[in-house]
Amino acid sequence: MEQETTQETTWLRALAAGSLVAGAALLLSGRRKAALTVSGLGAAVILAEDPEAMKELWHCVPDYLQDGHELIGRLEGVLDGITEQGSRVRQLVRRA
């Protein structure tokens, strides 16, 4: 019986974590409404099963947001570099 409860908890946490990751991916792809919906589902699953885990998650959200913001900033820099290099390549090709 205890193993069944542990297995159920594992699946619920996996569902919640997966929905939060999917929400982040949707947010990065620009689908904000879908991201909020999917992330809200994950949060609801956590809250329904383990209120203490939800409290811990809530306290970690600012750190997650900061990390996400930094990641997006770095990706933006990489994309800017790629765009700049692409422009240089196009100029070289036009001259040739």
KOLGU-4560 file (N, C-alpha, C; in nm, 3 decimals, padded with zeros to 5 digits):
<recs>
<n_xx: 00.082 n_yy: -00.119 n_zz: 00.000 ca_xx: 00.000 ca_yy: 00.000 ca_zz: 00.000 c_xx: 00.087 c_yy: 00.126 c_zz: 00.000 mol: A seq: 1 type: MET>
<n_xx: 00.196 n_yy: 00.123 n_zz: 00.079 ca_xx: 00.284 ca_yy: 00.239 ca_zz: 00.086 c_xx: 00.352 c_yy: 00.264 c_zz: -00.048 mol: A seq: 2 type: GLU>
<n_xx: 00.391 n_yy: 00.155 n_zz: -00.117 ca_xx: 00.456 ca_yy: 00.169 ca_zz: -00.247 c_xx: 00.360 c_yy: 00.231 c_zz: -00.348 mol: A seq: 3 type: GLN>
<n_xx: 00.232 n_yy: 00.195 n_zz: -00.342 ca_xx: 00.132 ca_yy: 00.251 ca_zz: -00.432 c_xx: 00.118 c_yy: 00.401 c_zz: -00.410 mol: A seq: 4 type: GLU>
<n_xx: 00.117 n_yy: 00.445 n_zz: -00.285 ca_xx: 00.107 ca_yy: 00.587 ca_zz: -00.253 c_xx: 00.231 c_yy: 00.661 c_zz: -00.304 mol: A seq: 5 type: THR>
<n_xx: 00.348 n_yy: 00.603 n_zz: -00.285 ca_xx: 00.472 ca_yy: 00.664 ca_zz: -00.332 c_xx: 00.472 c_yy: 00.675 c_zz: -00.484 mol: A seq: 6 type: THR>
<n_xx: 00.426 n_yy: 00.569 n_zz: -00.550 ca_xx: 00.421 ca_yy: 00.569 ca_zz: -00.695 c_xx: 00.323 c_yy: 00.676 c_zz: -00.745 mol: A seq: 7 type: GLN>
<n_xx: 00.209 n_yy: 00.689 n_zz: -00.679 ca_xx: 00.110 ca_yy: 00.789 ca_zz: -00.716 c_xx: 00.168 c_yy: 00.930 c_zz: -00.699 mol: A seq: 8 type: GLU>
<n_xx: 00.237 n_yy: 00.952 n_zz: -00.588 ca_xx: 00.299 ca_yy: 01.082 ca_zz: -00.562 c_xx: 00.403 c_yy: 01.112 c_zz: -00.669 mol: A seq: 9 type: THR>
<n_xx: 00.482 n_yy: 01.013 n_zz: -00.707 ca_xx: 00.585 ca_yy: 01.031 ca_zz: -00.810 c_xx: 00.521 c_yy: 01.073 c_zz: -00.941 mol: A seq: 10 type: THR>
<n_xx: 00.412 n_yy: 01.008 n_zz: -00.980 ca_xx: 00.345 ca_yy: 01.042 ca_zz: -01.105 c_xx: 00.285 c_yy: 01.183 c_zz: -01.098 mol: A seq: 11 type: TRP>
<n_xx: 00.229 n_yy: 01.217 n_zz: -00.984 ca_xx: 00.172 ca_yy: 01.351 ca_zz: -00.971 c_xx: 00.279 c_yy: 01.458 c_zz: -00.978 mol: A seq: 12 type: LEU>
<n_xx: 00.391 n_yy: 01.433 n_zz: -00.913 ca_xx: 00.501 ca_yy: 01.530 ca_zz: -00.921 c_xx: 00.557 c_yy: 01.539 c_zz: -01.062 mol: A seq: 13 type: ARG>
<n_xx: 00.567 n_yy: 01.427 n_zz: -01.130 ca_xx: 00.615 ca_yy: 01.427 ca_zz: -01.268 c_xx: 00.518 c_yy: 01.506 c_zz: -01.357 mol: A seq: 14 type: ALA>
<n_xx: 00.389 n_yy: 01.486 n_zz: -01.336 ca_xx: 00.288 ca_yy: 01.561 ca_zz: -01.412 c_xx: 00.301 c_yy: 01.710 c_zz: -01.385 mol: A seq: 15 type: LEU>
<n_xx: 00.315 n_yy: 01.746 n_zz: -01.260 ca_xx: 00.327 ca_yy: 01.887 ca_zz: -01.223 c_xx: 00.454 c_yy: 01.947 c_zz: -01.280 mol: A seq: 16 type: ALA>
<n_xx: 00.566 n_yy: 01.879 n_zz: -01.265 ca_xx: 00.694 ca_yy: 01.930 ca_zz: -01.317 c_xx: 00.691 c_yy: 01.940 c_zz: -01.469 mol: A seq: 17 type: ALA>
<n_xx: 00.634 n_yy: 01.840 n_zz: -01.533 ca_xx: 00.624 ca_yy: 01.842 ca_zz: -01.679 c_xx: 00.540 c_yy: 01.957 c_zz: -01.728 mol: A seq: 18 type: GLY>
<n_xx: 00.431 n_yy: 01.985 n_zz: -01.659 ca_xx: 00.346 ca_yy: 02.095 ca_zz: -01.703 c_xx: 00.415 c_yy: 02.230 c_zz: -01.681 mol: A seq: 19 type: SER>
<n_xx: 00.495 n_yy: 02.241 n_zz: -01.576 ca_xx: 00.568 ca_yy: 02.365 ca_zz: -01.554 c_xx: 00.677 c_yy: 02.384 c_zz: -01.659 mol: A seq: 20 type: LEU>
<n_xx: 00.744 n_yy: 02.277 n_zz: -01.696 ca_xx: 00.847 ca_yy: 02.285 ca_zz: -01.801 c_xx: 00.780 c_yy: 02.317 c_zz: -01.936 mol: A seq: 21 type: VAL>
<n_xx: 00.668 n_yy: 02.251 n_zz: -01.963 ca_xx: 00.596 ca_yy: 02.279 ca_zz: -02.088 c_xx: 00.549 c_yy: 02.424 c_zz: -02.090 mol: A seq: 22 type: ALA>
<n_xx: 00.504 n_yy: 02.474 n_zz: -01.975 ca_xx: 00.463 ca_yy: 02.614 ca_zz: -01.967 c_xx: 00.577 c_yy: 02.708 c_zz: -01.997 mol: A seq: 23 type: GLY>
<n_xx: 00.695 n_yy: 02.676 n_zz: -01.948 ca_xx: 00.813 ca_yy: 02.759 ca_zz: -01.976 c_xx: 00.847 c_yy: 02.756 c_zz: -02.125 mol: A seq: 24 type: ALA>
<n_xx: 00.840 n_yy: 02.638 n_zz: -02.185 ca_xx: 00.868 ca_yy: 02.626 ca_zz: -02.328 c_xx: 00.766 c_yy: 02.705 c_zz: -02.411 mol: A seq: 25 type: ALA>
<n_xx: 00.641 n_yy: 02.697 n_zz: -02.372 ca_xx: 00.537 ca_yy: 02.772 ca_zz: -02.442 c_xx: 00.559 c_yy: 02.923 c_zz: -02.426 mol: A seq: 26 type: LEU>
<n_xx: 00.600 n_yy: 02.964 n_zz: -02.307 ca_xx: 00.627 ca_yy: 03.105 ca_zz: -02.283 c_xx: 00.742 c_yy: 03.154 c_zz: -02.371 mol: A seq: 27 type: LEU>
<n_xx: 00.847 n_yy: 03.075 n_zz: -02.380 ca_xx: 00.961 ca_yy: 03.112 ca_zz: -02.464 c_xx: 00.925 c_yy: 03.118 c_zz: -02.612 mol: A seq: 28 type: LEU>
<n_xx: 00.827 n_yy: 03.037 n_zz: -02.651 ca_xx: 00.785 ca_yy: 03.037 ca_zz: -02.792 c_xx: 00.681 c_yy: 03.145 c_zz: -02.820 mol: A seq: 29 type: SER>
<n_xx: 00.644 n_yy: 03.223 n_zz: -02.718 ca_xx: 00.553 ca_yy: 03.334 ca_zz: -02.740 c_xx: 00.406 c_yy: 03.301 c_zz: -02.719 mol: A seq: 30 type: GLY>
<n_xx: 00.375 n_yy: 03.181 n_zz: -02.675 ca_xx: 00.235 ca_yy: 03.141 ca_zz: -02.655 c_xx: 00.199 c_yy: 03.159 c_zz: -02.507 mol: A seq: 31 type: ARG>
<n_xx: 00.179 n_yy: 03.283 n_zz: -02.469 ca_xx: 00.162 ca_yy: 03.318 ca_zz: -02.328 c_xx: 00.035 c_yy: 03.259 c_zz: -02.265 mol: A seq: 32 type: ARG>
<n_xx: -00.076 n_yy: 03.264 n_zz: -02.336 ca_xx: -00.201 ca_yy: 03.211 ca_zz: -02.278 c_xx: -00.190 c_yy: 03.062 c_zz: -02.252 mol: A seq: 33 type: LYS>
<n_xx: -00.135 n_yy: 02.991 n_zz: -02.349 ca_xx: -00.117 ca_yy: 02.846 ca_zz: -02.332 c_xx: -00.018 c_yy: 02.818 c_zz: -02.219 mol: A seq: 34 type: ALA>
<n_xx: 00.088 n_yy: 02.900 n_zz: -02.209 ca_xx: 00.188 ca_yy: 02.882 ca_zz: -02.104 c_xx: 00.124 c_yy: 02.899 c_zz: -01.967 mol: A seq: 35 type: ALA>
<n_xx: 00.042 n_yy: 03.002 n_zz: -01.951 ca_xx: -00.025 ca_yy: 03.024 ca_zz: -01.822 c_xx: -00.121 c_yy: 02.911 c_zz: -01.789 mol: A seq: 36 type: LEU>
<n_xx: -00.191 n_yy: 02.862 n_zz: -01.889 ca_xx: -00.286 ca_yy: 02.753 ca_zz: -01.867 c_xx: -00.215 c_yy: 02.626 c_zz: -01.821 mol: A seq: 37 type: THR>
<n_xx: -00.111 n_yy: 02.589 n_zz: -01.894 ca_xx: -00.038 ca_yy: 02.465 ca_zz: -01.862 c_xx: 00.033 c_yy: 02.477 c_zz: -01.728 mol: A seq: 38 type: VAL>
<n_xx: 00.095 n_yy: 02.592 n_zz: -01.703 ca_xx: 00.163 ca_yy: 02.612 ca_zz: -01.575 c_xx: 00.064 c_yy: 02.614 c_zz: -01.460 mol: A seq: 39 type: SER>
<n_xx: -00.051 n_yy: 02.672 n_zz: -01.483 ca_xx: -00.156 ca_yy: 02.674 ca_zz: -01.381 c_xx: -00.203 c_yy: 02.533 c_zz: -01.347 mol: A seq: 40 type: GLY>
<n_xx: -00.211 n_yy: 02.448 n_zz: -01.446 ca_xx: -00.248 ca_yy: 02.308 ca_zz: -01.423 c_xx: -00.145 c_yy: 02.241 c_zz: -01.333 mol: A seq: 41 type: LEU>
<n_xx: -00.017 n_yy: 02.262 n_zz: -01.362 ca_xx: 00.088 ca_yy: 02.204 ca_zz: -01.280 c_xx: 00.082 c_yy: 02.253 c_zz: -01.137 mol: A seq: 42 type: GLY>
<n_xx: 00.060 n_yy: 02.383 n_zz: -01.122 ca_xx: 00.050 ca_yy: 02.440 ca_zz: -00.987 c_xx: -00.071 c_yy: 02.384 c_zz: -00.914 mol: A seq: 43 type: ALA>
<n_xx: -00.181 n_yy: 02.367 n_zz: -00.984 ca_xx: -00.302 ca_yy: 02.312 ca_zz: -00.920 c_xx: -00.280 c_yy: 02.169 c_zz: -00.873 mol: A seq: 44 type: ALA>
<n_xx: -00.209 n_yy: 02.091 n_zz: -00.952 ca_xx: -00.180 ca_yy: 01.951 ca_zz: -00.912 c_xx: -00.095 c_yy: 01.950 c_zz: -00.786 mol: A seq: 45 type: VAL>
<n_xx: 00.008 n_yy: 02.035 n_zz: -00.783 ca_xx: 00.093 ca_yy: 02.041 ca_zz: -00.664 c_xx: 00.013 c_yy: 02.085 c_zz: -00.543 mol: A seq: 46 type: ILE>
<n_xx: -00.066 n_yy: 02.188 n_zz: -00.560 ca_xx: -00.143 ca_yy: 02.242 ca_zz: -00.449 c_xx: -00.243 c_yy: 02.140 c_zz: -00.396 mol: A seq: 47 type: LEU>
<n_xx: -00.306 n_yy: 02.067 n_zz: -00.486 ca_xx: -00.406 ca_yy: 01.969 ca_zz: -00.445 c_xx: -00.342 c_yy: 01.853 c_zz: -00.368 mol: A seq: 48 type: ALA>
<n_xx: -00.223 n_yy: 01.814 n_zz: -00.408 ca_xx: -00.159 ca_yy: 01.698 ca_zz: -00.347 c_xx: -00.072 c_yy: 01.732 c_zz: -00.227 mol: A seq: 49 type: GLU>
<n_xx: -00.001 n_yy: 01.842 n_zz: -00.236 ca_xx: 00.097 ca_yy: 01.872 ca_zz: -00.132 c_xx: 00.109 c_yy: 02.023 c_zz: -00.112 mol: A seq: 50 type: ASP>
<n_xx: 00.030 n_yy: 02.080 n_zz: -00.023 ca_xx: 00.035 ca_yy: 02.225 ca_zz: -00.002 c_xx: 00.173 c_yy: 02.275 c_zz: 00.041 mol: A seq: 51 type: PRO>
<n_xx: 00.249 n_yy: 02.195 n_zz: 00.115 ca_xx: 00.383 ca_yy: 02.237 ca_zz: 00.157 c_xx: 00.476 c_yy: 02.249 c_zz: 00.037 mol: A seq: 52 type: GLU>
<n_xx: 00.463 n_yy: 02.157 n_zz: -00.058 ca_xx: 00.546 ca_yy: 02.164 ca_zz: -00.179 c_xx: 00.512 c_yy: 02.289 c_zz: -00.259 mol: A seq: 53 type: ALA>
<n_xx: 00.384 n_yy: 02.325 n_zz: -00.260 ca_xx: 00.344 ca_yy: 02.446 ca_zz: -00.330 c_xx: 00.405 c_yy: 02.570 c_zz: -00.263 mol: A seq: 54 type: MET>
<n_xx: 00.410 n_yy: 02.570 n_zz: -00.132 ca_xx: 00.472 ca_yy: 02.683 ca_zz: -00.061 c_xx: 00.620 c_yy: 02.694 c_zz: -00.097 mol: A seq: 55 type: LYS>
<n_xx: 00.688 n_yy: 02.579 n_zz: -00.100 ca_xx: 00.829 ca_yy: 02.579 ca_zz: -00.136 c_xx: 00.849 c_yy: 02.631 c_zz: -00.279 mol: A seq: 56 type: GLU>
<n_xx: 00.764 n_yy: 02.583 n_zz: -00.370 ca_xx: 00.771 ca_yy: 02.628 ca_zz: -00.508 c_xx: 00.748 c_yy: 02.779 c_zz: -00.516 mol: A seq: 57 type: LEU>
<n_xx: 00.649 n_yy: 02.826 n_zz: -00.443 ca_xx: 00.615 ca_yy: 02.968 ca_zz: -00.446 c_xx: 00.734 c_yy: 03.053 c_zz: -00.399 mol: A seq: 58 type: TRP>
<n_xx: 00.806 n_yy: 03.006 n_zz: -00.302 ca_xx: 00.922 ca_yy: 03.080 ca_zz: -00.253 c_xx: 01.038 c_yy: 03.075 c_zz: -00.352 mol: A seq: 59 type: HIS>
<n_xx: 01.041 n_yy: 02.974 n_zz: -00.438 ca_xx: 01.148 ca_yy: 02.961 ca_zz: -00.537 c_xx: 01.118 c_yy: 03.032 c_zz: -00.668 mol: A seq: 60 type: CYS>
<n_xx: 00.992 n_yy: 03.071 n_zz: -00.689 ca_xx: 00.952 ca_yy: 03.131 ca_zz: -00.816 c_xx: 01.039 c_yy: 03.253 c_zz: -00.853 mol: A seq: 61 type: VAL>
<n_xx: 01.066 n_yy: 03.346 n_zz: -00.761 ca_xx: 01.150 ca_yy: 03.460 ca_zz: -00.801 c_xx: 01.287 c_yy: 03.417 c_zz: -00.854 mol: A seq: 62 type: PRO>
<n_xx: 01.347 n_yy: 03.316 n_zz: -00.793 ca_xx: 01.476 ca_yy: 03.265 ca_zz: -00.841 c_xx: 01.462 c_yy: 03.204 c_zz: -00.980 mol: A seq: 63 type: ASP>
<n_xx: 01.353 n_yy: 03.128 n_zz: -01.000 ca_xx: 01.330 ca_yy: 03.068 ca_zz: -01.131 c_xx: 01.309 c_yy: 03.176 c_zz: -01.237 mol: A seq: 64 type: TYR>
<n_xx: 01.235 n_yy: 03.279 n_zz: -01.203 ca_xx: 01.212 ca_yy: 03.388 ca_zz: -01.297 c_xx: 01.341 c_yy: 03.460 c_zz: -01.330 mol: A seq: 65 type: LEU>
<n_xx: 01.423 n_yy: 03.485 n_zz: -01.229 ca_xx: 01.552 ca_yy: 03.551 ca_zz: -01.252 c_xx: 01.641 c_yy: 03.465 c_zz: -01.341 mol: A seq: 66 type: GLN>
<n_xx: 01.647 n_yy: 03.336 n_zz: -01.313 ca_xx: 01.728 ca_yy: 03.246 ca_zz: -01.395 c_xx: 01.676 c_yy: 03.244 c_zz: -01.540 mol: A seq: 67 type: ASP>
<n_xx: 01.545 n_yy: 03.239 n_zz: -01.555 ca_xx: 01.485 ca_yy: 03.241 ca_zz: -01.689 c_xx: 01.515 c_yy: 03.371 c_zz: -01.762 mol: A seq: 68 type: GLY>
<n_xx: 01.508 n_yy: 03.481 n_zz: -01.689 ca_xx: 01.537 ca_yy: 03.612 ca_zz: -01.748 c_xx: 01.683 c_yy: 03.618 c_zz: -01.795 mol: A seq: 69 type: HIS>
<n_xx: 01.774 n_yy: 03.568 n_zz: -01.713 ca_xx: 01.916 ca_yy: 03.565 ca_zz: -01.751 c_xx: 01.939 c_yy: 03.476 c_zz: -01.872 mol: A seq: 70 type: GLU>
<n_xx: 01.872 n_yy: 03.361 n_zz: -01.875 ca_xx: 01.885 ca_yy: 03.270 ca_zz: -01.988 c_xx: 01.835 c_yy: 03.336 c_zz: -02.116 mol: A seq: 71 type: LEU>
<n_xx: 01.722 n_yy: 03.401 n_zz: -02.109 ca_xx: 01.668 ca_yy: 03.469 ca_zz: -02.227 c_xx: 01.763 c_yy: 03.579 c_zz: -02.272 mol: A seq: 72 type: ILE>
<n_xx: 01.822 n_yy: 03.652 n_zz: -02.178 ca_xx: 01.919 ca_yy: 03.755 ca_zz: -02.213 c_xx: 02.040 c_yy: 03.698 c_zz: -02.286 mol: A seq: 73 type: GLY>
<n_xx: 02.089 n_yy: 03.584 n_zz: -02.236 ca_xx: 02.203 ca_yy: 03.520 ca_zz: -02.302 c_xx: 02.165 c_yy: 03.470 c_zz: -02.441 mol: A seq: 74 type: ARG>
<n_xx: 02.047 n_yy: 03.410 n_zz: -02.453 ca_xx: 02.002 ca_yy: 03.363 ca_zz: -02.584 c_xx: 01.984 c_yy: 03.479 c_zz: -02.681 mol: A seq: 75 type: LEU>
<n_xx: 01.935 n_yy: 03.589 n_zz: -02.630 ca_xx: 01.919 ca_yy: 03.708 ca_zz: -02.714 c_xx: 02.055 c_yy: 03.755 c_zz: -02.766 mol: A seq: 76 type: GLU>
<n_xx: 02.157 n_yy: 03.754 n_zz: -02.679 ca_xx: 02.292 ca_yy: 03.790 ca_zz: -02.721 c_xx: 02.345 c_yy: 03.697 c_zz: -02.828 mol: A seq: 77 type: GLY>
<n_xx: 02.322 n_yy: 03.568 n_zz: -02.810 ca_xx: 02.368 ca_yy: 03.470 ca_zz: -02.909 c_xx: 02.297 c_yy: 03.493 c_zz: -03.043 mol: A seq: 78 type: VAL>
<n_xx: 02.166 n_yy: 03.515 n_zz: -03.038 ca_xx: 02.091 ca_yy: 03.539 ca_zz: -03.161 c_xx: 02.134 c_yy: 03.668 c_zz: -03.229 mol: A seq: 79 type: LEU>
<n_xx: 02.165 n_yy: 03.770 n_zz: -03.151 ca_xx: 02.215 ca_yy: 03.895 ca_zz: -03.208 c_xx: 02.348 c_yy: 03.871 c_zz: -03.279 mol: A seq: 80 type: ASP>
<n_xx: 02.435 n_yy: 03.792 n_zz: -03.217 ca_xx: 02.563 ca_yy: 03.758 ca_zz: -03.279 c_xx: 02.545 c_yy: 03.681 c_zz: -03.409 mol: A seq: 81 type: GLY>
<n_xx: 02.452 n_yy: 03.587 n_zz: -03.409 ca_xx: 02.425 ca_yy: 03.509 ca_zz: -03.530 c_xx: 02.370 c_yy: 03.599 c_zz: -03.639 mol: A seq: 82 type: ILE>
<n_xx: 02.281 n_yy: 03.689 n_zz: -03.603 ca_xx: 02.224 ca_yy: 03.782 ca_zz: -03.700 c_xx: 02.332 c_yy: 03.871 c_zz: -03.759 mol: A seq: 83 type: THR>
<n_xx: 02.421 n_yy: 03.920 n_zz: -03.674 ca_xx: 02.531 ca_yy: 04.005 ca_zz: -03.721 c_xx: 02.622 c_yy: 03.928 c_zz: -03.815 mol: A seq: 84 type: GLU>
<n_xx: 02.656 n_yy: 03.805 n_zz: -03.780 ca_xx: 02.741 ca_yy: 03.723 ca_zz: -03.866 c_xx: 02.671 c_yy: 03.694 c_zz: -03.999 mol: A seq: 85 type: GLN>
<n_xx: 02.540 n_yy: 03.672 n_zz: -03.993 ca_xx: 02.464 ca_yy: 03.648 ca_zz: -04.116 c_xx: 02.468 c_yy: 03.769 c_zz: -04.208 mol: A seq: 86 type: GLY>
<n_xx: 02.458 n_yy: 03.887 n_zz: -04.149 ca_xx: 02.466 ca_yy: 04.011 ca_zz: -04.229 c_xx: 02.603 c_yy: 04.023 c_zz: -04.295 mol: A seq: 87 type: SER>
<n_xx: 02.707 n_yy: 03.991 n_zz: -04.223 ca_xx: 02.842 ca_yy: 03.997 ca_zz: -04.279 c_xx: 02.859 c_yy: 03.898 c_zz: -04.393 mol: A seq: 88 type: ARG>
<n_xx: 02.806 n_yy: 03.779 n_zz: -04.375 ca_xx: 02.816 ca_yy: 03.677 ca_zz: -04.480 c_xx: 02.741 c_yy: 03.723 c_zz: -04.604 mol: A seq: 89 type: VAL>
<n_xx: 02.622 n_yy: 03.780 n_zz: -04.586 ca_xx: 02.545 ca_yy: 03.830 ca_zz: -04.701 c_xx: 02.622 c_yy: 03.940 c_zz: -04.775 mol: A seq: 90 type: ARG>
<n_xx: 02.687 n_yy: 04.030 n_zz: -04.700 ca_xx: 02.765 ca_yy: 04.135 ca_zz: -04.764 c_xx: 02.881 c_yy: 04.078 c_zz: -04.843 mol: A seq: 91 type: GLN>
<n_xx: 02.947 n_yy: 03.976 n_zz: -04.787 ca_xx: 03.059 ca_yy: 03.913 ca_zz: -04.857 c_xx: 03.011 c_yy: 03.843 c_zz: -04.985 mol: A seq: 92 type: LEU>
<n_xx: 02.897 n_yy: 03.780 n_zz: -04.977 ca_xx: 02.843 ca_yy: 03.707 ca_zz: -05.092 c_xx: 02.805 c_yy: 03.806 c_zz: -05.202 mol: A seq: 93 type: VAL>
<n_xx: 02.748 n_yy: 03.920 n_zz: -05.165 ca_xx: 02.709 ca_yy: 04.022 ca_zz: -05.264 c_xx: 02.832 c_yy: 04.078 c_zz: -05.335 mol: A seq: 94 type: ARG>
<n_xx: 02.942 n_yy: 04.094 n_zz: -05.264 ca_xx: 03.064 ca_yy: 04.149 ca_zz: -05.322 c_xx: 03.131 c_yy: 04.051 c_zz: -05.417 mol: A seq: 95 type: ARG>
<n_xx: 03.110 n_yy: 03.923 n_zz: -05.391 ca_xx: 03.179 ca_yy: 03.821 ca_zz: -05.471 c_xx: 03.120 c_yy: 03.802 c_zz: -05.606 mol: A seq: 96 type: ALA>
</recs>
